[in-house]
Each structure stands twice: as structure tokens, then as C-alpha cells.
Amino acid sequence: MSATLTSDCSGCNGGALYLSLELGWNKWVLGFTSGLGDKLWKRTIAARDLLKFHELIGRAKQRLGLAADAPVRSCYEAGRDGFWLHRHLEGQGIVNLVVDSASIEVNRRQRRSKTDALDVAKLGTMLCRWWLGEKQVWSVVRVPTLAQEDQRQLHRELGMLKGEQTRHVNRVRAYLACQGIALPSVTAGLPKLLPTLHLPDGRLLSEACPQLCQRVLREHDRLERVREQIAELEKQRDRVIREGKAPAAAPARKLMRLRGIGAASAYALAQELEGRGSFTRRQLGGLAGLCPSKYQSGDSDHDRGISKAGNRRLRTLMVELGWSWVRFQGGSVLTQWFVRRFAGGGKRLRKIGIVGLARKLLIALWRYLSSGQEPPGAVAGDWRAKFSHKARPAAAGAVAAG
């Protein structure tokens, strides 16, 4: 696809059909033009009506005076519809761009008009500008293959289920806390424990609040189902790593050799980086949204923190790995940099420093995966030992995770 996108774009006004799409659940708005400055021909069709879609492409070529075999260049914003339409368009010989919606320039007026027709017109204009050479006009999404997209489902579902698990636990504890009962942990034995709990005035909770007890039991039942699904998916993930058949299994094993990186983090990192091509240091930081955002205007010149414009899952994972790295890789160069710069400060300073460490660690781990160069000073071992589920002692001289 990249070879197609960088092809010669001379003669953009007259040689190709430019198609912008505004995708909705019930309808699609299509905008056709033959080049920058030409009037946009807009049509609305039912969502996912591909027969009508291709019929309109043929009519647009006739209406705009283009040859029947004129190339078609299209775009739409990344969103709920995902990438299935992109794959269909590419299969039909249409060069398509999936655009990051947050990168599209907008009018800065406090109140501005926004309709599907205006959006599709804006996309059409920017599509022509992109093909005329303005590559910075927006950010184009790197579309994964269907197999790569499918492989990412396991660890992403695990992350979602663990979030649900936390919410169920918090609800159970909150229901009981409202009656003055402090529950240290929510275990599988809660149904047997519940009838023995007493209110602060000495009455049994089950007798004074029977409806609350029923609600707690139903919440606990949902929690146990989520825990069963988590255990099942974790076994499936470990089996994938052990068997080594999936594309991300080998990188996951390689990452697990490093102390402080377990199966969950290694598999998730390998899957998020799988199939994304090669990177420079800045591109890698941008992928995770860990690049600094500088503000400079006149006498004002300061940093505004990281951009957070990249992969949210990858960014969260790298911050967690940063704390783990500091704890278990006390002798590494990265940990020593963190200790020298931030460990002596307060809690806030350490949190700021761990973000910088997360970016440096992401670059170091990418080099390790691509070229085999281990992070300087890192301790490695056998990845199979990580499946023993035994507690791993912290490295000597390591700094607490804060």
C-alpha cells in the first residue's frame, strides 16, 4: 500500500476521481470531485449498500467527465466501522486512506457548523491536498491485516475483563461499606461469609437488609463468571506463547527473557507492535503518545507534557513496565538514569520521571526485538521459568515502584 500512496500525484486535477466518505450506522454520505477547486458532488446511500456505492462511482466518473478506467482515490475517518471497508476498497483497486479523526484541522470559532455534508466536503478538500503533496495535512492510520487484527483480540479482551473484575469488586465492597461493613477482599467464599456479617449495631446483615444481600450475591456471581473467563484466556495466552505458532509468540518469548517482564506484558507488547513496520525513535514515541508537546509563542516557551495522541493501550502498558523495570532491573542503565534524576524527589516527580523512562524503555525493547541488542545492564534468564508462577525476588538495589 505504501508504494501506491507515494506514487506520482502530478495531474491530480483531472486524472482521477476523489471520493470522501462520512460513515454512519444508518447512512453514508459520499462526496465526489475530480480535483482541488472543483465542485463536490454529494450523494447519500444506505449504510453498507456496496452495490449502490459502486454504481455511484461509475455515475460520478460520467458526471465529472472522467474515463471509465480513471483511478479512484478515497478516504474516510477511522471509527466504529473499523477497516473492513478499507480492505474491500483496496480489493476493488481503489486506493483508500483511513484517517485519524483527531488529526483533521477544524475551524477554531467557539461555535461552528458541523454536518455530515460539511464533513465530507472537508475530507474531499484535504484528500486532494494530500495527493498534491501536503503529507502533513493529516495523519494516516497504518491498517493491520485481518489476521493481525484478529490476533490482538485475546490480550485486549483480557484487559477489558480485568477492568470489569475491578468494577465488580469495588461495587461489592461499596455496597457493604454503605452499611458500615469493611470487607478486605472479595473471594469465592463470600456467599458463605455474607450470612455471618453484622451491622455496627449488632444485627445480622441478612436479616436487616435481605434485598442488599441478594444484590451483593448477584454482583458476586457476575464477578466469578468474569474471573473464570480471565483464567481461561490466560491459559490460552500461555499456551500460545509456549507453542510458538503465532507470529507474536517468538517476540513474547524474547521479551520474557528479561527480568521484570512477565507473560501478560510480553504478549500484549508483542501483539501491539506486530506488523507495524519499522520505526525511528520519534515515530515509536509517537505511536505510544509518549512524545513531549512543546508550546512556544512569543515570550512563552514551555512543555505541556506528553501528547497522549498514540496507542492508549501501549502507553499504559509501557508505564506499568517502567515501574516493573525500576523494581526488578536495578542494575540497568535505564534504572540508574531514573534513580539519578527522579528517585530522590517526591511522588509527583517520580511519576513524571517514569513517563520518560517508559519512552526510553519502549525504544530499548524495540531495538532488542529488532536487532537482538539487550538494554544495557539488563538481567536476562530463561523465559520458561516465568510460567512456574513462583514469586520473583526483587533485584538488589532496586527502587520501589512508588
DAHUVEN-V343457 format. One record per helix or strand of 2 or more residues. SS is the DSSP state (alpha for helix, beta for strand). FROM is the first residue (numbers start at 1). LEN is the number of residues. If there is no record, write none. Layout:
ss=SS from=FROM len=LEN
ss=SS from=FROM len=LEN
This chain:
ss=alpha from=2 len=4
ss=beta from=16 len=8
ss=beta from=27 len=7
ss=beta from=41 len=6
ss=alpha from=50 len=14
ss=beta from=71 len=7
ss=alpha from=84 len=8
ss=beta from=95 len=5
ss=alpha from=101 len=3
ss=alpha from=116 len=16
ss=alpha from=135 len=3
ss=alpha from=146 len=6
ss=alpha from=153 len=25
ss=alpha from=190 len=5
ss=alpha from=205 len=4
ss=alpha from=210 len=34
ss=alpha from=247 len=10
ss=alpha from=263 len=11
ss=alpha from=281 len=8
ss=beta from=292 len=6
ss=beta from=300 len=7
ss=alpha from=312 len=17
ss=alpha from=333 len=11
ss=alpha from=347 len=25
ss=alpha from=383 len=6
